[in-house]
Amino acid sequence: MLPITMTLRTETRREKETVPIKAVHDDDLVQYLKSLGVSAPGGDLGRCKICSGQVTLDNLAALFPQSGSIKLVCDRAGCLLALQELLREGEVRL
């Protein structure tokens, strides 16, 4: 995994916050998911934490631990915005 940083902008204060996140190369993604107990039989990984839509290898945007399990987020714009808000509020850590 390679550490990268993501810049989040808050609408209320117009401040920049940087949050370190981890990234996994596409070539290593399936093996990494297996190591976390997230398998992809038929390419289906599970449901998006935000919209409950189907998450596959093609639309997986993020994953994070919560309540003892791995949660997935799809690449829909609304889901990414909601994830950004959860990160900003400290409810989720990547």
N, C-alpha and C positions, 0 to 999 in steps of 0.2 A: 504494500500500500504506500502511496505517496501522499505526504501532507500538503494540502493546499489551503488557501484562505478564500473566504467568500465575503464580499462586502454587502452588508444589509443597510438599507436606508430607512430611517423612521420618518413617517409622514408628519408627525407632530413637531419634532425638534430639528429636522433637517441635519441630523448628525450622522456621521458614518460610524458604524460599528464593524469591527472585523472579528470573525468567528472562525477558528481553525476547524477544518473538517478533514476527513480521510477520504481518499479516492482509491478505486480499484480499476486497473486496466481491463478493458473488455476481454482480453485473452485469459484473464484470471478470474473473471466474474463468477462463472459457474462453479468452479472449485471453491471460491470464497463463500458463496451462498450455501454450498453443501456443508462447509465447515461450521456454518451457523445453524444448520438444521433446516435450511430453506431449500427444498428441492424443486426441480422444475419438470415434473412428469408432463410431457406434452407441451412444455413451454409455459405452463400456468404456475405462477409463483404464489398467488393468493389474492387477497382483496386490498384495495387502497384504504389506508387508515382514515383518509379525509372523505372520499366520495363513495367508498365501497365498490368501486368499479374493479374490473379484472386487471391484475398486474401481470405482465409477462416480461421476458428479457428485453423485448423491444420497447416497452414503455416505462420501465423501472427508472425512477428519478432519484429516489433516496430510500434508505432504510435506517432504522434506529431502534435501540432497545427501549422498551417501556413495559412496565409491570411484568418483568420476567420473560418477555417474548420479543421477537423481532417484528416490528411494524414496517409496512411497505407504503411508499407514496408513488403514485403514477405521475406521468409527465404533463397532465392537464394544467393549464395556466392557473386556474382557481385553486387547485390542490397545492401547487408550488407557493402561491401567495399565502395560503392558509398555513403551510409548513413554515414559511418565513415568519409569520406572526407568532407561531408556537415557539420558534427559536428565540425571537426577540423577547418574548415574555418569560423565557427560561423554563417553559413546560417540557421542552424537548431538547436533548443534547445529542449532537451527531458524533 
